[in-house]
């Protein structure tokens, strides 16, 4: 049961992190929603391109 909650929290944190980064870069709600859907993929992309 603990593994299930860790996965849910990790996915939620990744989405929040992606939305925060997206908002600080683009200042667009649409981009924040799109990047939130891709969550960790966008965070990893951001880290490698900055």
N, C-alpha and C positions, 0 to 999 in steps of 0.2 A: 504493500500500500504506500510506503514512503516514496518509492520510485515514481509512482504516478503523480504525486503532489510536486515532486522536484521537477518533473517534465512540465507540468502546468505552470509552475512559477517561472521556470526558465523561459518558456514561450512568452508569457506575459511581460517579463522584464525586457526581453528582446524587442517586443513590439513597442513598449514605452520608450526604450532607448532609441529605436529607429525613428519614431515620431518626433522625439525631442531634437535629434540631430537634423532631421529633415526640416523642421520648423525653423531652427536657427540658421540654416543655410538658405532655404527657399522662401520662407514666410508665406507659405501657401497651404491651405487646409487640404486641397485635393492631393498635393504631393505627399503631405503627411499621412493621409489615409492610404495611399498607394504604398508608400514605404513601410507603413505599419503592417500591411498585409505580407510584405516580404521579410519583415523583421530582421532576423539575423543575417540574411543575405545582404541587405542594405548596409547593416553595421559593418560587416566584413569588407564590403566594397568601399565604404567611406574610409576605413582604416588604411586600406592599401592605396587609395588615390590621394590621400592628404599627407 
